[in-house]
Amino acid sequence: MQIYTGQTTGRKLEMIKKYELGICLSSAPDSRPNRAHGSVPCFLDNGAFACWRRGYPFQRNVFLTTLEKAYKAAINLDFIVCPDIVAGGLMSLKFSMTWAKNKLIGTPNLALAVQDDMTPGDLDLWDVERYFTYIFVGGTTEWKWATAPTWKEYADAKKMKIHIGRCGTLDRLKYAKKLGVTSVDSTIGRAMTTGERSNSFGARFRPKWT
């Protein structure tokens, strides 16, 4: 299971390499993807959650600009999270499909963020495996963890990969590993990159994820 953490540079990036972590490149006005990031696994987040949390609508131009920066930095992205609507249910699915069929048409490594109230049957109606190679389990915390096993079964059946977003505690990392998901993103990864105590944390737990 690949663990992605926040983007960084310098010494912390070297620690990310040491513990075989990856980086979540966030779509934000101050995001600066650079060639050094290409030395570790990376994926591009669309920034919808950050916008939602701050009370803003999705910032499409910020997302597209960050995508362009990653391209210019020659970063090979493991996947790109297609724009979505946080906790938006079927409205989010329709929104994501519009992006997948237009601005992002032909992207070979696109992730569909599943949100509250979506079901596998809803995805089948849109034939999502034609456009996406990843299922990204998003949504509210309670819904995400209650439905994660269902989405793992769906991804396996469709021969898709699966990522769980905001996997913020050690217990949830362990549970995601038990489920057999492809990857997660977690702020816990930051603990592996700062300080002696954190280095001990990384040395103790990192081998268990692979």
C-alpha positions, 0 to 999 in steps of 0.5 A: 500500500502506497502512502502519500503525504503533503508536498515538501522539499529539501531535507523532508523530501529526502526523508520521504524517499527514505521511508518510501512515501509519496506526495499528494500535490495539492491544487492551490494558488501557492502550489509549486510542483517541481522536478524534485517531486518527480523523484517520488510517487506523486498524485494530483489532488483537484483541491475541491475539498480545500475549497469546500472546507473554506466555503469556496466553490471549486476553483477550476483555474487553480486546478488546471494551473497546478496540472500545467505546473506538474506537466512542465516539471515533468512529474509522472503522476500516478493518478489525477483526481477528477474534479468533484463536489464534496458530499455531492452524491449524484450531482458530483458524479455528473460533474466528474463525468462532464470533466472526464468527457471534456477537459480531461478526455483521454487522461490514462490515469484518472481517479473518480472521487466517490461521494456520500450517497453514491452506489456502485450501481450509480457508477455502472449507469455511467460506464465509469471504467471507460474513463477512470482507472482509480476509485478515490474514496472521498466523502464525509468521514463516517460515510467513507469508512462505512462504505470503503469495503464496498468500494474495494469490492467494486474496484476489484470487480472492475479491475480498477485501483482504489485510493482512500483519501484523508486517512488520518490516524494509525488505526485507519492506516492499518484498516486500509492496509487490511482492506488491501487498497492500492494507496492512501493519503495521510498527514501521518506521513509528516511524522516520518519526516521530522525529528528523532521521535518521528524517525523512530515512528517511520522506522517502526511502521513503514515496513508494514505497509508494503 
